[in-house]
Amino acid sequence: SDATFGGSIRGEADSDTVLLIHSDTVDTSTTFVDSSPSGHAITVVGDTHHEEDQQKFGATSLRFAGSSDALQLPISTDWDFGTGDFTIDYWVRFSAFSQYQTFYDYGYVASDGILLQTTSGSGGALRVYIGGGGSANYLSDSSTPVINTWYHYAVVRSSGTVTIYRDGVSVGSKTLAADINSPTYAVPTIGAKAHTSPSEYELQGYMDEIRISKGVARWTSDFTPPSC
């Protein structure tokens, strides 16, 4: 996975990047590398692997089959955004829809946690929780994705306001300024609910170019995601 970086999701990590997972390797590989300056160790859970059947860029993408599949990240202050700006962006392709499919979980429903997950319906609309459960603490995506289609999502907090961008277009914005700071029971998890052994609310599909950026709102208005 290479190309110009800037505000896009592809390329080499800059100093604000605390996690960057490319998928441009061999089919069925279970080696996941963090290409950010932090170089975090990534733990594979279940049958999560690189898959050549689908990819947004490069040779492969990350396959989550929805059966106890996940990636776990080590405990680190890199995930502690405090009340500051951050950006979490990635590409996803759903192979099926079910409620509560999880993209990233760090301590939900703790008052200092964050969760990116599909809504309670059977579709794939994104909901972002910051600061615990309850409608006061979440923002819902107004769009309706379909299966077998690649989408670029960016969750951006700028000066306390969180915006969800789908394919570069804002699909929801709300003030969610709560502290995100080391939930006591959390293991940061991609692709499933955060547990010692993730086994619920798993993603069914593929992801590519997963990036977490701390201290920066990479986009504050609509933008054009990279196309190649």
Salt bridges, closest charged atoms under 4 A:
ASP14 OD1 - ARG218 NH2 2.74
ASP47 OD2 - HIS49 ND1 3.80
GLU51 OE1 - HIS49 NE2 3.06
ASP78 OD2 - HIS40 NE2 2.67
ASP89 OD2 - HIS152 NE2 3.83
ASP89 OD2 - ARG211 NH2 2.88
ASP105 OD2 - LYS193 NZ 3.06
GLU200 OE2 - HIS195 NE2 2.78
GLU209 OE1 - HIS22 ND1 2.76
